[in-house]
């Protein structure tokens, strides 16, 4: 008696749409350190020494005091991303203030 096997994509534990995110995790991310501490008094942040992977390359990150200054809005919140580029330079990217900030 032959054995019939049926594969159904909806029952698989992993999908092809997951593969890009998994592949990117090997290309970008924090390896060690890079802890962020905030100073609410002057809206700045510090970044500790560490190592990141940027586009598959290992990059050393130097400890940086007052690495960036957040700009507060008196009425509405905003999202802000802290990022490190391929040369270890730290910067921030802030969204537009809104009652309900979007991603």
Secondary structure, DSSP 8 states (H G I E B T S, - for coil): --------GGG-SS-HHHHHHHHHHHHEEEEEE--EEEETTTTEEEE-SEEEEETTEEEEE--EEEEEE----SS-B--EEEEE-TTS-EEEEE---BTT---
